[in-house]
């Protein structure tokens, strides 16, 4: 990730600290506004390309503040989860690198929405979770506050659901998934490929060793 550090030396002073705090807090305010006001604030924030082309350019950004659910309990849980994951990533990477990761995913999501007709921050926010799982795969969370599960297993499950959505969904859904995960592939793609190569090399060495051991046993007999 040398390009990130080079970029940080040039424009690192413009990084936004506590980015996920601002995003989750604003999302909560939008939810309350939708609940209390006679109008739907979310409808004015949604990523609708036709409205963007009519001059409502704020929608290119504001769709990330639309609440992911109408359930208050689930919303609080989801926003807390987003904040914790984002906060851990920012603590590990620093504000600038985390900003770069989030905004690359956001740009990819926005570009995809111009072709699909609608933008959602769901895949973008899940890219944060995948990054968290890559950095701390053995960290445990309590499902239903009772069952301990390692993060990597939840990531495998989410990856399987993403793959299913990719295979069964429309071309628009496929494009949205790919573009919103650009940040993840840029940051972790090389590491993933290297891990795959190392495992293939290990299997090859192990298979050759087993074959050689079988030959030696045959010679003894």
C-alpha positions as CSV (number, residue, x, y, z in Angstrom):
1,X,0.0,0.0,0.0
2,X,2.9,2.4,-0.8
3,X,0.6,4.5,-2.9
4,X,-1.6,5.3,0.2
5,X,1.4,6.5,2.2
6,X,2.6,8.7,-0.7
7,X,-0.9,10.1,-1.0
8,X,-0.9,10.7,2.8
9,X,2.3,12.7,2.6
10,X,0.6,15.1,0.1
11,X,-3.0,15.5,1.4
12,X,-3.0,13.7,4.7
13,X,-3.9,16.9,6.6
14,X,-7.3,16.8,5.0
15,X,-8.2,13.5,6.7
16,X,-11.5,13.4,8.7
17,X,-10.9,11.9,12.1
18,X,-13.8,9.8,13.6
19,X,-15.4,9.5,10.2
20,X,-17.7,6.6,11.2
21,X,-18.9,8.6,14.3
22,X,-20.1,11.4,11.9
23,X,-21.7,8.9,9.5
24,X,-23.6,6.9,12.1
25,X,-24.7,10.0,14.1
26,X,-26.0,11.6,11.0
27,X,-27.8,8.4,10.0
28,X,-29.5,8.3,13.4
29,X,-30.6,11.9,13.0
30,X,-32.1,11.1,9.6
31,X,-34.0,8.2,11.1
32,X,-35.4,10.5,13.8
33,X,-36.3,13.1,11.2
34,X,-38.2,10.5,9.1
35,X,-40.0,9.4,12.3
36,X,-40.9,12.8,13.6
37,X,-41.4,15.0,10.5
38,X,-44.4,14.8,8.1
39,X,-42.0,14.3,5.2
40,X,-39.6,11.6,4.3
41,X,-36.1,13.1,4.6
42,X,-34.6,9.9,3.3
43,X,-36.3,10.3,0.0
44,X,-34.4,13.6,-0.5
45,X,-31.1,11.9,0.3
46,X,-31.5,8.7,-1.7
47,X,-29.2,8.1,-4.7
48,X,-31.5,8.5,-7.6
49,X,-29.5,9.2,-10.8
50,X,-32.4,10.9,-12.6
51,X,-32.6,13.4,-9.7
52,X,-28.8,13.9,-9.8
53,X,-28.9,14.7,-13.5
54,X,-31.6,17.3,-12.7
55,X,-29.1,19.1,-10.4
56,X,-29.6,17.4,-7.0
57,X,-25.9,16.5,-6.8
58,X,-25.9,16.1,-3.0
59,X,-27.5,12.7,-3.6
60,X,-24.1,11.5,-4.8
61,X,-23.0,11.6,-1.1
62,X,-26.1,11.7,1.1
63,X,-27.3,8.2,0.3
64,X,-24.8,6.9,2.9
65,X,-26.9,8.5,5.6
66,X,-30.1,6.7,4.8
67,X,-31.0,4.3,7.7
68,X,-30.6,0.6,6.8
69,X,-33.8,-0.4,8.6
70,X,-36.9,1.0,10.1
71,X,-36.6,-1.1,13.3
72,X,-35.2,1.1,16.1
73,X,-33.5,-1.8,17.9
74,X,-31.9,-3.2,14.8
75,X,-30.9,0.2,13.7
76,X,-29.1,1.0,17.0
77,X,-27.4,-2.4,16.8
78,X,-26.3,-1.9,13.2
79,X,-25.0,1.6,13.7
80,X,-23.1,0.6,16.8
81,X,-21.6,-2.3,14.8
82,X,-20.6,0.1,12.0
83,X,-19.1,2.5,14.5
84,X,-17.1,-0.2,16.3
85,X,-15.7,-1.7,13.1
86,X,-14.9,1.7,11.6
87,X,-13.3,2.8,14.9
88,X,-11.1,-0.3,15.1
89,X,-10.0,0.1,11.4
90,X,-9.2,3.8,12.0
91,X,-7.2,3.0,15.1
92,X,-5.2,0.4,13.2
93,X,-4.6,2.3,10.0
94,X,-4.9,5.9,11.0
95,X,-7.6,8.4,9.9
96,X,-6.2,9.0,6.4
97,X,-5.9,5.4,5.3
98,X,-9.3,4.6,6.7
99,X,-10.8,7.6,4.9
100,X,-9.2,6.4,1.6
101,X,-10.6,2.9,2.2
102,X,-14.1,4.2,2.8
103,X,-14.2,6.8,0.1
104,X,-12.9,4.4,-2.6
105,X,-15.8,2.1,-1.7
106,X,-18.1,5.0,-1.8
107,X,-16.9,6.3,-5.2
108,X,-17.3,2.7,-6.6
109,X,-20.8,2.5,-5.1
110,X,-21.8,5.9,-6.5
111,X,-20.5,5.1,-10.0
112,X,-22.3,1.8,-10.0
113,X,-25.6,3.5,-9.0
114,X,-25.4,5.7,-12.1
115,X,-25.8,2.6,-14.2
116,X,-28.1,0.5,-11.9
117,X,-30.5,3.4,-11.2
118,X,-30.3,3.3,-7.4
119,X,-27.5,3.4,-4.8
120,X,-27.3,1.7,-1.4
121,X,-24.6,1.8,1.3
122,X,-25.2,-1.8,2.4
123,X,-22.3,-3.4,0.4
124,X,-20.1,-0.4,1.2
125,X,-20.6,-0.8,4.9
126,X,-20.1,-4.6,4.6
127,X,-16.7,-3.9,3.1
128,X,-15.7,-2.5,6.4
129,X,-16.6,-5.7,8.1
130,X,-14.5,-7.7,5.5
131,X,-11.5,-5.5,6.3
132,X,-12.0,-6.0,10.0
133,X,-12.2,-9.8,9.5
134,X,-8.9,-9.7,7.5
135,X,-7.1,-7.9,10.2
136,X,-8.6,-9.7,13.2
137,X,-10.0,-13.0,12.0
138,X,-9.9,-14.7,15.4
139,X,-11.6,-12.0,17.3
140,X,-14.8,-13.3,18.9
141,X,-18.2,-11.6,19.1
142,X,-21.3,-12.8,21.0
143,X,-24.2,-13.7,18.8
144,X,-27.4,-12.8,20.6
145,X,-25.0,-11.7,23.4
146,X,-24.6,-15.4,24.3
147,X,-22.9,-17.5,21.5
148,X,-19.2,-16.7,20.9
149,X,-18.3,-16.8,17.2
150,X,-15.0,-15.8,15.5
151,X,-15.2,-12.9,13.1
152,X,-13.7,-15.0,10.2
153,X,-16.6,-17.4,10.3
154,X,-19.2,-14.6,10.1
155,X,-17.1,-13.1,7.2
156,X,-17.2,-16.5,5.4
157,X,-21.0,-16.5,5.8
158,X,-21.3,-13.0,4.5
159,X,-19.0,-13.7,1.6
160,X,-21.1,-16.8,0.7
161,X,-24.3,-14.6,0.7
162,X,-22.5,-12.0,-1.4
163,X,-21.5,-14.7,-3.9
164,X,-25.0,-16.0,-4.0
165,X,-26.4,-12.5,-4.6
166,X,-23.8,-12.1,-7.3
167,X,-24.7,-15.3,-9.1
168,X,-28.5,-15.1,-8.7
169,X,-28.9,-11.3,-9.0
170,X,-29.3,-9.0,-11.9
171,X,-26.3,-7.4,-13.7
172,X,-27.1,-4.2,-11.8
173,X,-26.7,-6.1,-8.5
174,X,-23.5,-7.7,-9.7
175,X,-22.0,-4.3,-10.7
176,X,-23.0,-2.8,-7.3
177,X,-21.3,-5.6,-5.4
178,X,-18.1,-5.4,-7.4
179,X,-17.8,-1.6,-7.4
180,X,-18.6,-1.3,-3.7
181,X,-15.9,-3.8,-2.9
182,X,-13.2,-2.0,-4.9
183,X,-11.6,-0.8,-1.7
184,X,-11.4,-4.3,-0.3
185,X,-9.8,-5.7,-3.4
186,X,-7.3,-2.8,-3.6
187,X,-6.3,-3.1,0.0
188,X,-6.3,-6.9,0.4
189,X,-6.3,-8.4,-3.1
190,X,-2.6,-9.0,-3.2
191,X,-2.6,-10.5,0.3
192,X,-5.5,-12.9,-0.6
193,X,-3.8,-14.0,-3.9
194,X,-0.5,-14.6,-2.0
195,X,-2.4,-16.7,0.6
196,X,-4.0,-18.8,-2.1
197,X,-0.6,-19.3,-3.8
198,X,1.0,-20.3,-0.5
199,X,-1.7,-22.8,0.2
200,X,-1.4,-24.3,-3.3
201,X,2.3,-24.5,-2.8
202,X,1.9,-26.2,0.6
203,X,-0.6,-28.8,-0.9
204,X,1.8,-29.5,-3.7
205,X,4.7,-30.1,-1.3
206,X,2.5,-32.2,1.0
207,X,1.3,-34.3,-1.9
208,X,4.8,-34.8,-3.2
209,X,6.0,-35.8,0.2
210,X,3.1,-38.4,0.6
211,X,3.9,-39.8,-2.8
212,X,7.5,-40.2,-1.9
213,X,6.7,-41.9,1.4
214,X,4.5,-44.4,-0.5
215,X,7.3,-45.1,-2.9
216,X,9.7,-45.7,0.0
217,X,7.2,-48.1,1.6
218,X,6.8,-50.0,-1.6
219,X,10.6,-50.4,-2.0
220,X,10.8,-51.7,1.5
221,X,8.3,-54.4,0.7
